[in-house]
Amino acid sequence: MTSNESERAPSGKAAIPPSPPLPSGLLLIDGQLAPPLQPGRMIDALDPSTGRRITQFPACSCADVDRAVMAAQRCFESRAWRMMRPLDRGRLLERLALLVEKHREELAALESLDSGKLLAVTRAIDLQFTIDGLRHYAGWASKIAGDYVSHSPLVPEDAVYRAYTQRRPLGVVGGITPWNFPLGQAIQKIAPAIAFGCTVVLKPSPETSLTTLRLGELIVEAGFPAGSVNIVTGDGMEIGAALVGHPAVRKIAFTGSTATGQSILAASVATMKRVTLELGGKSPTIILADADLDRAIPGAAAAIFANSGQICTAGSRLLVEAPIYDRVVEGVCEIARGLKIGSAFDPATQMGPLISAQHRDRVDGIVENGLAEGAVALAGGGAVDGGGWFYKPTVLGGVSAQMSVMREEIFGPVVCAVRVEDPGDIVRMANDTPFGLAASIWTRDLDRAHLLAERIDAGTVWLNTHNVLDLTMPFGGHKLSGLGHEFGGDAMQAFTEPKAVCMRLDPGSMRY
Ligand code: NAD
């Protein structure tokens, strides 16, 4: 570890968090804000910047999941829902977008309080993504289309057949979300479900349920039909698993860790549920010798330190061509040492806390393991003393491909730097991971950029940038990073399925 890096206590100690209105702590079931069936079982919502309790919310039982799913099914099968004009489903989402916009500041503060994300980030990114997502899918509701099919049935020559396909909504969707982008993730499940004619039961992460519960209140205010959106809170192993196991749930839209995604996939076999799994990553940031280092060095640092590394697409493996390796790694270390760590509400803070003490200890355990295996902490390499769950921005050198720090998703501000001696090895090194979520390539050479992008086994490749997501681009992972895609038109495939309709026409009625 180098000497001048921030050993200091986090600046968050001094920052006074605002007091946004807290959600009522009621679930959303069948159009009503309601307490759980067994009151009394509560979960603490904790502020990661201080470790203090913000409030409590219900730990639901499986009976709550059942009544939420049954409400969603009743709504889905109701004539009113079936007959609702797609434009009017879009209008529901638009009304919710307006309400989120109206309560933007309050929601941003609540999100930062509950997750430790910097207030500037929740304002500019999480809330904007949420509002944009609602509007994006509001537009999709009226653009669902099948095909007219020119087919060649094996039938008598004089018979006349015609065929078309429809995209039909799947039914009740179980949405399960992680804690790193709570509101944005909730919208990523709710908005396409409604736009494409499904109904939904959403279970947020128990680490960050507050903004989703508040969203439930706004959904009631927006006038969504009873049962179209339901929100239950609780532990994944109990409530999440109950949602996955429920026979009336037709699809699980999951974002979270690969381990949980695998258990959901296995549990979905019995009822043949459709699943989309947006999972973890170990994404490479690849810096070629000709890159513009004034952009690439801060870009590589932001790729891993943004949101304290708690981004599925974080650039956690830094692959740098040998001629510029020392300069790039020293540059990233310098940024790491200078980052101001602190409370989400201190405007000077550049990196906030990790989500929980348990997660901070897990990150620290993986780093410790790496150091024991021979890695070297070039910057950071440990937790920050004091209140809150802060971890030093960490750059590890001396790593090899088989070390756990190189293979496991750490989901913290920890990057492994690797020198690429032979340019011919870049593709192999970039793809030497069980994950395949994203990658970035930094170069001025257009030919190399595009040819390399083709060879990287990942759902998204960025050129001279990192972590830029847009609802118009399909998003999903290769290998252990997931199954299926979300966003835009790909979400239509994920929330509907084709139905083929074939008809025989009476040729006698053909007079022309
Ligand atoms: P997690 O897998 O621990 O939990 C995610 C959600 O699943 C939570 O709501 C949790 O309560 C629930 N859950 C846990 N066990 C369950 C079970 N057996 N059945 C059903 N539900 C269960 O993930 P996390 O720690 O909350 O989030 C971090 C992970 O999410 C990282 O791996 C990150 O890469 C991933 N992530 C992926 C994307 C993406 O789009 N690919 C985006 C954000 C986060």
Residues whose N, C-alpha, C, O or C-beta is under 5 A from the ligand:
A	BS01	NAD	I176 T177 P178 W179 K203 P204 S205 P206 G234 D235 G236 M237 G240 A241 T255 G256 S257 T258 T260 S263 E278 L279 G280 G281 C312 S481
